Amino acid sequence: MSFEVEAVYENGVLKLDQLLPLEEHQRVKVVVQEKFSVARQAYGIIGWKGEPEAIRKIALDPEFGVSESP
């Protein structure tokens, strides 16, 4: 069985976002991968040659947000 679950690392402990379908004392192997922002994941798709942080700021700037229709 294999599945993915997101977690937050706080005070030396991984806190999972959901319960796991495991039995008590079942042994598992854990692989930790950093979760990247949407801007970092999309880096290179639009041909951006600058820093991921710069495009993240642009993407999150309300001035460039989608206008809602009346």
N, CA, C and O atoms as a GROMACS GRO file, in nm:
protein
  280
    1MET      N    1   0.085  -0.116   0.000
    1MET     CA    2   0.000   0.000   0.000
    1MET      C    3   0.090   0.123   0.000
    1MET      O    4   0.192   0.128   0.069
    2SER      N    5   0.050   0.222  -0.079
    2SER     CA    6   0.126   0.346  -0.088
    2SER      C    7   0.029   0.462  -0.104
    2SER      O    8  -0.069   0.451  -0.178
    3PHE      N    9   0.054   0.572  -0.036
    3PHE     CA   10  -0.030   0.690  -0.046
    3PHE      C   11   0.049   0.810  -0.001
    3PHE      O   12   0.155   0.797   0.060
    4GLU      N   13  -0.002   0.928  -0.030
    4GLU     CA   14   0.061   1.053   0.011
    4GLU      C   15  -0.029   1.126   0.108
    4GLU      O   16  -0.151   1.121   0.098
    5VAL      N   17   0.034   1.193   0.204
    5VAL     CA   18  -0.040   1.276   0.298
    5VAL      C   19   0.050   1.396   0.330
    5VAL      O   20   0.171   1.381   0.343
    6GLU      N   21  -0.010   1.513   0.342
    6GLU     CA   22   0.067   1.632   0.374
    6GLU      C   23   0.080   1.645   0.525
    6GLU      O   24  -0.004   1.596   0.600
    7ALA      N   25   0.185   1.713   0.568
    7ALA     CA   26   0.211   1.730   0.710
    7ALA      C   27   0.284   1.862   0.733
    7ALA      O   28   0.336   1.923   0.640
    8VAL      N   29   0.285   1.904   0.859
    8VAL     CA   30   0.357   2.024   0.901
    8VAL      C   31   0.458   1.980   1.007
    8VAL      O   32   0.426   1.900   1.095
    9TYR      N   33   0.577   2.033   0.999
    9TYR     CA   34   0.680   2.001   1.097
    9TYR      C   35   0.679   2.109   1.204
    9TYR      O   36   0.707   2.226   1.176
   10GLU      N   37   0.648   2.070   1.329
   10GLU     CA   38   0.643   2.165   1.440
   10GLU      C   39   0.710   2.104   1.563
   10GLU      O   40   0.677   1.993   1.605
   11ASN      N   41   0.804   2.177   1.618
   11ASN     CA   42   0.871   2.135   1.742
   11ASN      C   43   0.925   1.993   1.736
   11ASN      O   44   0.911   1.916   1.831
   12GLY      N   45   0.986   1.959   1.623
   12GLY     CA   46   1.048   1.828   1.609
   12GLY      C   47   0.953   1.714   1.577
   12GLY      O   48   0.994   1.597   1.579
   13VAL      N   49   0.827   1.745   1.547
   13VAL     CA   50   0.728   1.641   1.520
   13VAL      C   51   0.655   1.671   1.389
   13VAL      O   52   0.620   1.786   1.363
   14LEU      N   53   0.632   1.569   1.307
   14LEU     CA   54   0.550   1.584   1.188
   14LEU      C   55   0.405   1.568   1.228
   14LEU      O   56   0.367   1.465   1.284
   15LYS      N   57   0.323   1.669   1.199
   15LYS     CA   58   0.180   1.664   1.229
   15LYS      C   59   0.106   1.643   1.097
   15LYS      O   60   0.105   1.731   1.011
   16LEU      N   61   0.044   1.526   1.083
   16LEU     CA   62  -0.023   1.490   0.959
   16LEU      C   63  -0.156   1.563   0.945
   16LEU      O   64  -0.223   1.592   1.044
   17ASP      N   65  -0.193   1.594   0.820
   17ASP     CA   66  -0.319   1.664   0.792
   17ASP      C   67  -0.440   1.572   0.800
   17ASP      O   68  -0.554   1.619   0.807
   18GLN      N   69  -0.417   1.442   0.798
   18GLN     CA   70  -0.529   1.347   0.804
   18GLN      C   71  -0.483   1.218   0.873
   18GLN      O   72  -0.363   1.193   0.887
   19LEU      N   73  -0.580   1.140   0.914
   19LEU     CA   74  -0.549   1.011   0.976
   19LEU      C   75  -0.498   0.914   0.870
   19LEU      O   76  -0.532   0.926   0.752
   20LEU      N   77  -0.418   0.818   0.913
   20LEU     CA   78  -0.365   0.719   0.821
   20LEU      C   79  -0.440   0.587   0.835
   20LEU      O   80  -0.479   0.551   0.946
   21PRO      N   81  -0.461   0.516   0.726
   21PRO     CA   82  -0.530   0.387   0.731
   21PRO      C   83  -0.434   0.275   0.770
   21PRO      O   84  -0.410   0.182   0.693
   22LEU      N   85  -0.380   0.284   0.890
   22LEU     CA   86  -0.281   0.186   0.938
   22LEU      C   87  -0.328   0.123   1.068
   22LEU      O   88  -0.410   0.180   1.141
   23GLU      N   89  -0.274   0.006   1.095
   23GLU     CA   90  -0.305  -0.061   1.222
   23GLU      C   91  -0.204  -0.014   1.327
   23GLU      O   92  -0.093   0.025   1.293
   24GLU      N   93  -0.243  -0.020   1.452
   24GLU     CA   94  -0.153   0.017   1.561
   24GLU      C   95  -0.025  -0.066   1.554
   24GLU      O   96  -0.030  -0.186   1.530
   25HIS      N   97   0.088  -0.001   1.573
   25HIS     CA   98   0.221  -0.062   1.576
   25HIS      C   99   0.266  -0.115   1.439
   25HIS      O  100   0.367  -0.185   1.431
   26GLN      N  101   0.193  -0.083   1.334
   26GLN     CA  102   0.235  -0.124   1.200
   26GLN      C  103   0.359  -0.044   1.162
   26GLN      O  104   0.362   0.077   1.179
   27ARG      N  105   0.459  -0.112   1.110
   27ARG     CA  106   0.583  -0.045   1.070
   27ARG      C  107   0.568   0.007   0.928
   27ARG      O  108   0.509  -0.060   0.842
   28VAL      N  109   0.620   0.126   0.903
   28VAL     CA  110   0.614   0.187   0.771
   28VAL      C  111   0.748   0.252   0.739
   28VAL      O  112   0.831   0.272   0.828
   29LYS      N  113   0.767   0.286   0.615
   29LYS     CA  114   0.885   0.361   0.572
   29LYS      C  115   0.837   0.501   0.535
   29LYS      O  116   0.739   0.515   0.462
   30VAL      N  117   0.904   0.603   0.584
   30VAL     CA  118   0.864   0.742   0.559
   30VAL      C  119   0.968   0.808   0.469
   30VAL      O  120   1.088   0.802   0.495
   31VAL      N  121   0.920   0.872   0.362
   31VAL     CA  122   1.004   0.950   0.272
   31VAL      C  123   0.955   1.094   0.282
   31VAL      O  124   0.837   1.120   0.260
   32VAL      N  125   1.044   1.186   0.314
   32VAL     CA  126   1.006   1.326   0.331
   32VAL      C  127   1.051   1.405   0.209
   32VAL      O  128   1.168   1.402   0.171
   33GLN      N  129   0.955   1.478   0.147
   33GLN     CA  130   0.985   1.566   0.036
   33GLN      C  131   0.930   1.704   0.070
   33GLN      O  132   0.818   1.717   0.119
   34GLU      N  133   1.010   1.805   0.044
   34GLU     CA  134   0.964   1.942   0.066
   34GLU      C  135   0.852   1.975  -0.032
   34GLU      O  136   0.862   1.941  -0.150
   35LYS      N  137   0.747   2.039   0.015
   35LYS     CA  138   0.639   2.082  -0.072
   35LYS      C  139   0.670   2.223  -0.119
   35LYS      O  140   0.689   2.314  -0.038
   36PHE      N  141   0.676   2.239  -0.250
   36PHE     CA  142   0.710   2.368  -0.306
   36PHE      C  143   0.583   2.449  -0.336
   36PHE      O  144   0.476   2.392  -0.357
   37SER      N  145   0.597   2.580  -0.337
   37SER     CA  146   0.486   2.670  -0.370
   37SER      C  147   0.444   2.647  -0.515
   37SER      O  148   0.520   2.590  -0.594
   38VAL      N  149   0.326   2.693  -0.549
   38VAL     CA  150   0.276   2.682  -0.686
   38VAL      C  151   0.372   2.754  -0.782
   38VAL      O  152   0.399   2.703  -0.891
   39ALA      N  153   0.421   2.870  -0.742
   39ALA     CA  154   0.515   2.945  -0.826
   39ALA      C  155   0.642   2.863  -0.851
   39ALA      O  156   0.693   2.861  -0.963
   40ARG      N  157   0.691   2.797  -0.749
   40ARG     CA  158   0.813   2.716  -0.764
   40ARG      C  159   0.786   2.595  -0.851
   40ARG      O  160   0.872   2.557  -0.931
   41GLN      N  161   0.668   2.533  -0.836
   41GLN     CA  162   0.634   2.416  -0.918
   41GLN      C  163   0.622   2.453  -1.066
   41GLN      O  164   0.658   2.374  -1.153
   42ALA      N  165   0.570   2.573  -1.093
   42ALA     CA  166   0.547   2.617  -1.231
   42ALA      C  167   0.669   2.687  -1.291
   42ALA      O  168   0.665   2.729  -1.407
   43TYR      N  169   0.774   2.700  -1.214
   43TYR     CA  170   0.895   2.768  -1.260
   43TYR      C  171   0.941   2.709  -1.393
   43TYR      O  172   0.962   2.588  -1.404
   44GLY      N  173   0.958   2.794  -1.493
   44GLY     CA  174   1.005   2.750  -1.623
   44GLY      C  175   0.894   2.731  -1.725
   44GLY      O  176   0.920   2.735  -1.845
   45ILE      N  177   0.771   2.712  -1.680
   45ILE     CA  178   0.659   2.690  -1.772
   45ILE      C  179   0.633   2.814  -1.856
   45ILE      O  180   0.606   2.803  -1.976
   46ILE      N  181   0.641   2.932  -1.795
   46ILE     CA  182   0.611   3.055  -1.868
   46ILE      C  183   0.738   3.122  -1.922
   46ILE      O  184   0.732   3.236  -1.969
   47GLY      N  185   0.848   3.054  -1.916
   47GLY     CA  186   0.972   3.109  -1.969
   47GLY      C  187   1.039   3.211  -1.878
   47GLY      O  188   1.129   3.282  -1.922
   48TRP      N  189   0.997   3.219  -1.753
   48TRP     CA  190   1.055   3.312  -1.656
   48TRP      C  191   1.199   3.272  -1.628
   48TRP      O  192   1.226   3.156  -1.595
   49LYS      N  193   1.289   3.365  -1.640
   49LYS     CA  194   1.432   3.338  -1.617
   49LYS      C  195   1.480   3.396  -1.484
   49LYS      O  196   1.595   3.376  -1.446
   50GLY      N  197   1.392   3.468  -1.414
   50GLY     CA  198   1.430   3.529  -1.288
   50GLY      C  199   1.415   3.433  -1.170
   50GLY      O  200   1.400   3.312  -1.187
   51GLU      N  201   1.418   3.490  -1.053
   51GLU     CA  202   1.408   3.412  -0.930
   51GLU      C  203   1.263   3.369  -0.904
   51GLU      O  204   1.171   3.446  -0.931
   52PRO      N  205   1.241   3.249  -0.851
   52PRO     CA  206   1.105   3.203  -0.818
   52PRO      C  207   1.034   3.298  -0.721
   52PRO      O  208   0.913   3.315  -0.730
   53GLU      N  209   1.108   3.359  -0.629
   53GLU     CA  210   1.047   3.449  -0.530
   53GLU      C  211   0.986   3.572  -0.597
   53GLU      O  212   0.880   3.620  -0.555
   54ALA      N  213   1.051   3.623  -0.701
   54ALA     CA  214   1.000   3.741  -0.771
   54ALA      C  215   0.868   3.710  -0.841
   54ALA      O  216   0.775   3.790  -0.834
   55ILE      N  217   0.858   3.597  -0.908
   55ILE     CA  218   0.734   3.562  -0.978
   55ILE      C  219   0.625   3.529  -0.877
   55ILE      O  220   0.507   3.551  -0.904
   56ARG      N  221   0.662   3.475  -0.760
   56ARG     CA  222   0.563   3.447  -0.655
   56ARG      C  223   0.500   3.578  -0.608
   56ARG      O  224   0.379   3.585  -0.590
   57LYS      N  225   0.583   3.680  -0.587
   57LYS     CA  226   0.532   3.810  -0.544
   57LYS      C  227   0.438   3.869  -0.649
   57LYS      O  228   0.334   3.924  -0.614
   58ILE      N  229   0.474   3.857  -0.775
   58ILE     CA  230   0.389   3.906  -0.883
   58ILE      C  231   0.258   3.829  -0.886
   58ILE      O  232   0.150   3.888  -0.897
   59ALA      N  233   0.266   3.698  -0.877
   59ALA     CA  234   0.147   3.613  -0.884
   59ALA      C  235   0.051   3.640  -0.769
   59ALA      O  236  -0.070   3.630  -0.786
   60LEU      N  237   0.103   3.675  -0.651
   60LEU     CA  238   0.018   3.697  -0.535
   60LEU      C  239  -0.022   3.843  -0.516
   60LEU      O  240  -0.099   3.874  -0.426
   61ASP      N  241   0.029   3.932  -0.600
   61ASP     CA  242  -0.003   4.075  -0.588
   61ASP      C  243  -0.148   4.099  -0.627
   61ASP      O  244  -0.187   4.063  -0.738
   62PRO      N  245  -0.230   4.158  -0.540
   62PRO     CA  246  -0.371   4.182  -0.570
   62PRO      C  247  -0.392   4.269  -0.696
   62PRO      O  248  -0.496   4.258  -0.761
   63GLU      N  249  -0.296   4.352  -0.728
   63GLU     CA  250  -0.307   4.438  -0.846
   63GLU      C  251  -0.320   4.355  -0.974
   63GLU      O  252  -0.383   4.398  -1.071
   64PHE      N  253  -0.261   4.236  -0.974
   64PHE     CA  254  -0.263   4.150  -1.092
   64PHE      C  255  -0.367   4.039  -1.080
   64PHE      O  256  -0.369   3.948  -1.162
   65GLY      N  257  -0.454   4.045  -0.978
   65GLY     CA  258  -0.555   3.942  -0.956
   65GLY      C  259  -0.664   3.944  -1.062
   65GLY      O  260  -0.678   4.039  -1.139
   66VAL      N  261  -0.742   3.838  -1.063
   66VAL     CA  262  -0.853   3.827  -1.156
   66VAL      C  263  -0.967   3.916  -1.108
   66VAL      O  264  -1.008   3.907  -0.992
   67SER      N  265  -1.017   4.000  -1.194
   67SER     CA  266  -1.128   4.089  -1.157
   67SER      C  267  -1.258   4.009  -1.155
   67SER      O  268  -1.284   3.929  -1.244
   68GLU      N  269  -1.338   4.032  -1.052
   68GLU     CA  270  -1.466   3.964  -1.045
   68GLU      C  271  -1.569   4.038  -1.129
   68GLU      O  272  -1.570   4.161  -1.132
   69SER      N  273  -1.656   3.963  -1.197
   69SER     CA  274  -1.761   4.028  -1.275
   69SER      C  275  -1.873   4.076  -1.183
   69SER      O  276  -1.900   4.016  -1.079
   70PRO      N  277  -1.937   4.184  -1.222
   70PRO     CA  278  -2.046   4.237  -1.138
   70PRO      C  279  -2.166   4.146  -1.135
   70PRO      O  280  -2.266   4.177  -1.069
   0.00000   0.00000   0.00000
